[in-house]
Amino acid sequence: MTIRFASNHAVRSLPLARLLRHTADALQAVRAGQSLNDVLVRCPDEARPGTQALIFHVMRWLGSAQAARALLAPKAPPPAVDALLTTALALLWPEGGLPYSEHTLVNEAVRAGGKQGAFINAVLRRFLREREPLIVAVASQPTARWNHPAWWVERVRKDWPEQWQAVLAASSQHPPMTLRVNRRQCDVTGYVAKLAQHGIAARAIGGQAIVLETPRPVLQIPGFVQGEVSVQDAAAQLAAPLLIGTGLPRGARVLDACAAPGGKTAHLLELAELDLLAIDSDALRLTRVQETLARLGLSARVLAADAGDPAAWWDGVLFDAILLDAPCSASGVVRRHPDVRWLRRASDIDALVQTQARLLDALWPQLKPGGHLLYCACSVFKAEGDDQIDAFLQRHGDARHASQRPSPGHLLPLPDNASNAAAPEATAAADGFYYALLEKVFH
């Protein structure tokens, strides 16, 4: 059996058994603490698109598949066999619309299993025979029911008692592909029309955001290479307008404190003429910032530095505005990075909260009185949002929420985000995010 993934026209047909082996290898790597970004880079070029499609599906249904495997084979098989078996069970789960039949998947999993093929065949065929009662049986386990670790489920339930189930369900959906139109080169209406001329259906959802009806590789997007558009979720597109909307003058001195990979850096420069310093502690990721700016025909000072250690990089001149897109749990973008839920630990959140507080406290003195700091995090956890900012305001008497425009606060990946007047772009297509626009008051 060979398979072609039509969403990427550049891939060749490959044997499904081979893709299943690569996918099982990726699952083992995630279980060992490696991110899928790192794992997929090591995957052979011809197998990478198909493997990514499969492993993303597996990550979204991993809790259910692991619970089913435990019932079907209580004595855990060797790690490689367990990974292949769990992979097949996740792909057989009755969701997702994968492009092959159950019969084909079982046969190819048996081929991929080699000497363990008979065992894999027996387990998978029993699953198909007993699937409905097995699904009911595992649903009593929070990790299996919601396909997130139990601690994650409990934190979301506690933070969002009315919406927690919808938030968890949204985290296992396929995300849309959202573009940001470069206002310096074209407008939204004209670009949607250009897409239509190329047979690409899309819709504008506010601001500079456009959602494609069907995701596609960026090199197949008209004008991408020329800098007409960038890929950026609608929620992330709120950052630059919020900061620019504070009334920054031409040539304002702005710091993007955790800039990589550069989407918000570029958006700021698309909207205004700024003296912008983009820093990030990861020198390798900073190359992404430079590549993005070059593609869009923009320029900024780019520096590898720890934003939390201004003594190592600050020249003593205060900034008119600061953007702090802080390191966080990524719980708001887990549908785009489905391995994050399995890589994070409960203790990670406390450590991230401490890092965020350190960055806020370190950067605040570099802001001019009357200036604004925009704190954002792609998280749905209140510890990284409202709780973090409330604690910051208690520590700093010269800080307050911006008086001239409200902060969006927490944006959940749910349709009612559209009712938030402070964030009209945040529709059902948007990721989970948090924004607090802070003003330094004069004393």
N, C-alpha and C positions, 0 to 999 in steps of 0.2 A: 504494500500500500504506500503510495506517495501522496503528498499533500502540498497544495499551493495556497498561500495566504494572499487573497486578492487585495487586501488593504495595502500591500507593498508590492508594487509591480516589478521590483528589482530582484526578488528572490526566486531561486529555482525550486522545482519540485524536489522534495527530499523524502526518503522513507520515514514514515511516521514512527517506526520503532527507534530510529536514530534520534529523532526529536524527543521522544519520550526519555531516552537515556540522558540526553543533555538536560532535559527539564528536571529529571530526578537528581542529577548532579548539582543543579542550581539549588534545588530544595535542600540537599545536604549542606551546601555552603551557607545558606541562610540559617539553617539550624546551628551551624558553627559560628554564627555571628557576623557573617559577611553580607554586605548590601548587594542588592541585585545590580546596581549600577556597576559595581566592581566585577561581579560575576559575569555579567553579559559581555563586558569588554573582552573577557578571555574566551568567549565562545567563538568558534569558527565563523567567519563572515557569512558563509552561505547558510548556516544554521541559526544565526542570531535572530532574525525576525520571527521565525516560527517558534523558536524556543521562548522568546519573550512573550509571545501571545499565549503560549501554554502556561508558563510559570506565573504570569500575572493572574490567570484564571485560578491556578492552584492556590496562590496566596489568598485570593478572595474567599475560597471555600476550604481552607486548610483546617480550620477548627472542626468542621463537620466531618471531613475526610479522616482526620486523626482519630476522632471518637468512633467512627464506624470501623476503622481498622482495629481498634482495641477490642471491639465486640466480636469482630469476625476472626481475629487471630490474637487471642489474649496474650500468648507468648510472643513477644516482639521478635520479628526476624532480624537478621543482620542489617546494619544501617543502610547499605545500598539497596537491599531488597525492600526494606521498609519504605524508603524514599520513592522507589518505583511504584510500589503498591499504593502508597498514599497519593501519589500523583495521579494514578489511574482512577482511584476512587473520587478524587476531587473533580476530575474531568467527566466522570459518570454521574455526578450529582445533577439532579434534574433542574439545572439553571444554566443560562449562558448561551445556548444556541451554537455550540461548536460544530465545525463543518464536517462531521463524520458520524457514522452510526455507532451504536453501542457494540454491535458485533465486531466491527472493524477495530474499535479501540481495544477490546479485550484481546483479540488475536494479535494485534501489534504489541500490546503490553507483554503478552506471553513470549513473543519473539525477542523483545528487548530483555526479558528476564533470563535468557539462556538456560542454564541448568536449573534455575529456580522457576522455570516456566510452568511446570505442572502445579506447583504451589500457588503461583499467582493466578493461574486459570481457575483453580478451585475456589479461591477467595472471591475473585471478581464475579464468577458466575453465581456464587451463593448470594453476593450482594444484589445482583439483578433479580434473583428469585425472591429475596426477602426485603427489597428496598423500602417499601412503604413502612412496615413495622420498624425497620432499623432507623429510618428518619424520625419517626415518632419517639423512639427510644433515646436517641442522642439529643433531641430537642430540649430535654430537661437540664442539660448542661449549658451554662451561659456561654462558654467558649465555643461550643458546637452550634448553639442556636444563633449566635451573633457573629461568629467567625472573627472574634477579637479575644485577646487574653481576658481572663475574668477580672483582673484589676482595672483594665481599661474600661470594660463594660460598667463596672461599679462607679468609676470616676465620672463617666459621662452621665450615668443615671443620677448621681448626686448633684452634679452641676446643672443638669437640664431635666428636672423631674417631669416636665410636661412633654418634652420633645426627644427624650433620650433614645427611644426606639427608632424614630424617624432618622435621627442623626447616625445611628449605627447602621441602619439599612442603607442610607445614602452613601456611606463609606465603602460599600461593596459594589456600587454601581460603576459602570464604565464612564469616565469623565468625557466631557465634550472637548473639542479642540477650538480654542478661542484665540483670535488674533487681535493685535493692537495696531491700528492704522497709524502710520507715521504722518502726523499732521503737517510736517514740513514738506512732504512730497505729494500727498493726495488727501482727499476727504473720504469719509465713510461711504457716502452715497455713491460716489464715483467708483470706489473700489469694489463695492458689492456688485455694481454693474459690470465691472471688469471680470470679476469671477464668473458672473452669469455668461459672459461671452465665451469663457473657457469651459462652460458646462459644469460649473461648480456651484452648487446651491449653498447659500449662506444667508444669515439674517443679522442685522444690527441690533444690539441689545442695550445701547446707551453709551454716551461718551465716545470713545474711539474703539469700542469693542465690537467684534464680529464673531459669530459662532458658525463654524462649518457644519453642514448637515452630516457629512462623513469625514472623519479624520483622514489625513494623508501625509506622506513624507514632506518635509518642508521644501525640498528641492522641486516638488511638484506644485508648489503654491506660486502663482504668478506674482512677480515683483519681489519675492522674498530676498533673493540674492542681491537685488538692486536697493534694498533697504526700505521698500514701501510698507512692509508690515513686519511684525515680530510675533512670536508665539508667547502669549501671556494671559493667564486666567483673568476673568473679569474682576474678581475680588482684589487681586494684586494690582490691577490697573487703577484702583482708588488712591494709591499712595501719592503719586506725583501730583494729581489735581488737588488733593488735600493740602499739600505743603505749598504748592504754587499759589493756591487760593488764599493764602494768608497775606498776600500783597507784596511779595518779594520784588524789589526793584531790579532793573536790568543790571547784570553784573554782580548780583548778590553772591556772597560767599557762602557756599553750601557744602556740608559734609555728608557723604553717604558712608556710614560707619561700618557696615557689613555688606559690601557692595556685590560680591559674587553671587550669581553669575552675570549680573549686570542689567537685568530687565528694568528695574526701577531707576537705575542710574540713567539709562538711555531715555526713559520716558520723561524724566525731569528735563533733560536737555532738549528733547523734542518740543517741550512746552514753553521753554524760556531760555534766554541768554544768561548763563550762570557761570560763575567762577567755582567750579565743582571739584572737590577732592574726593576720590573714591578709594577707600582703603578696605583691606580684608586680610585676615591673618593667614589665609591659604594662598601662597604665591602661585601655585599651579592653577587654582580656580580663577585667579585674577586674569589669566590669559583669556578666559572666556569673556571677561568684561572688555578687554581690549579688542577682541575679535568682534564683539557685538557693536562696539562704538565705531570700529572701522567699517563694518558693513553698512551702518546707518549714516556714515559721513559725519560723525560727531566727535568731539574731543573733550577730554577731562584729564586732570592729573590723577594718576593711578599709583598706589603705593601699597606694598605688602607690609602690614603692621597690625598690631593688636590694638583695637579701639579702646580697650580697657586700660592701656598704658600710654596715656597722652604724652608723658615725658619723653617717650622714645620717638615721637613723630610730630608733635604739635609745635608750630612756629610762634605761638603766643598771640596770634591775631584771632579775635573772637569770630564766631560764625553767625551769620544772619539766621540760618536754619540748619537743623540736623535731622537726618533720616536714620533711624535705628531699626533696621529689619533684623530683629534679634534671633540668635540661635534658639531653636525651640523644638518641641516634640514632633512637629509636622503632623499633628493629629487632625488638622484641618484639610490636609492634602493627601490623606492616606489612600483615597481612591486612585490617585495618580502614582502613588508609591506604596503599593499594597504590602510590601515586605516590612514597612516601618512598624506596623502593629506587632509583628512577631520579633522584631529586633529590639524594640524598646523594653525596658524594665520599669517597674513602678518607682524604683529609686532614682531613675534617670530624671524624673520630673523635678524632684527637689534640687538636684544638681543643676539642671537647666534654669530653674527659678533663681538660684544663687548667681549664676552667670549673667542672667538678664539684669538683675539688681546691680551687680558690679559694673556692667556697661553703662547703665543709666546714671549711676552715681559718678562714674569717671567722666562721662561726656557732658553732664550738665554744666560744669564750670566753664566749658569752652563756648557756651552760647551767650550771645549778647542779651542784655536786658531788653525786653520787648520782642525778642526772637522766639522762634517756635521749634520744638522738637517733636517729631512724629515717631511714636513707638508703634511697631507693628510686629505681629507674630502670626504664622500660619497655623494657628492652634485653636481648638474648641475648648480647651481646658481653662477654667477660670483662674487657676493658679498662675497661668502665664499671661492673663489678661487683666480683668478688673482687679483681682486680688493683688497682682503685681503693682499696678498703677496706684491703687489706694495706699499701699505701703510706701511707695515712692513719695506721694504727696504729703504723707505724714512726716517723712524725713526732711523734706525740703520746703521751707516756708515761703520761698519765692517762686514756687511752681503752682500752677492751676490749670484746669482744663481751658482751652482756648475760648475766649469770650465771643469772638466774632463768628465762629462756625462750630457746630457741635461735632464731637467725635463720634464716629460710627459705633465704637464699642465692639461687642462680639457679633460677628456675622456667621450664622450657621449655614451649612450647605442645603438649605431648605427653601421652598418657594416663597415663604412669607418674608424673606429678605427684601423682596421688591417693595414692601411697604415701608422700609426704612428711608425716610426722606433724606437723610444725610448720605445715603449710599444708593442712588437710583440704579447704578449699574449692577448691583448685587442681586441677580435674579436666581432662578433655580439652577442656572448654569454655573453659578459661582462656587468656588471652594469655601471652606470654613476659614475665617480670618479674624484678627482682632486689630483695632486701631484706636490709639489715644493721641490726640493732638494737644500738646502741652505748651503753655505760654510762660515765659519767664517775666515776672512782674518787676517793675521798678521799685526800689526801696529809697 
